[in-house]
């Protein structure tokens, strides 16, 4: 795992925002601030309590009901300062705030050993997702949300040429990112580690070698690889997969985007694993 790499930062009304950085699994101290926005993202960030919550900004006259009440209760529980501000101030930070913004520390990336331990502690066959050079925050967030919903033990990202867990991704995942273990490392090395842990590695690919889901076992220990939106899985990563999987298309559209296809395969695997995890 690398230490911090080159950072590009800007300061906006006292908030230092990360636009590119790589971190080791992080201690609770923060070296910069991120703005988590939208009600679900803020609520799940506070509920997960994995990164430092520095200050909660809420729009004046916001109705204290539903998840706003829960957000305020979590802020009280964790002694997070709450500041009531004009809505225009939140608008200057992000147009998607929904009346609430959390000033928080950076995202706590983990190590592959944490992911392996997670499966062992739950006494479950390994279930992981590897994302090869995914670029779109919305696709990334959608896959994180699906992965959390089906009980994935962890996510592996490559060290470069990939989207990070940014506030936009936290929002797109509806806060699911805050409950997941995400590690950054060489994907081929991760694949080898998962094979040694007893998992089959299945790559989502439309090539001629690919098989349909009815021909591939998706139960037991499993690592699913999803490629980038345009290029798919890189050749070296593809060569290290045990199987390649394609989703048959019966309509006029030739393919699905990365987040939709990956989510379908995650749910197929979740269903296949049900006898093992009732």
C-alpha angles and dihedrals in degrees: 000000000000129000122234114315130197113323130206110198138172130190118226118178091331096316119119107207124201116224097170131008143133121216140189116229097298137233117225094262113100128217094188140010131248128197113231111194140186124051100264094046093049093045094050092045090055093042094050090048093197099127130043114272106211106175138348118219117198130183116252114257093015111159110253101222139106115007092352087069090049092048091052091048091052090048089053092047093052094037094242112167113244121210124189109215138173112273088239089066091056089046089058090057099044136338091222099062099115088209097304137081129177121208103212144165123259124291113275107235114198138208127257088246089063090056093049090048090050091060092045093050090052091045090230133135109263114272116181140157124218118196115202111207097322109178109181117087092207093053091045092050092048092052092048091052092050092044092053091047094054096044103254111179095218150334128240122206125185119250095249144013094042140103115261128219095275127165088263089057092047088053094046090051090049087236096307089124089070092063097047133086108233121185131184119215146117105306096216090054090048091051091052091050092051091048089052087052089057102261128137114227116223121187122202104229138149095213127123093261093058122111130210120252093259089063097050128071110232099175126093123028108355140175115191119202120203120186134213124289096255109022103030119207116354116246098250092048091046091052091056095053116103092216137010118219132199130186112230114235120214101176135064095277113090100210148359126242121258097262096048095045092044092049092051092052091047090055092045088053091046090054092046090053095051096096088054093046108031 
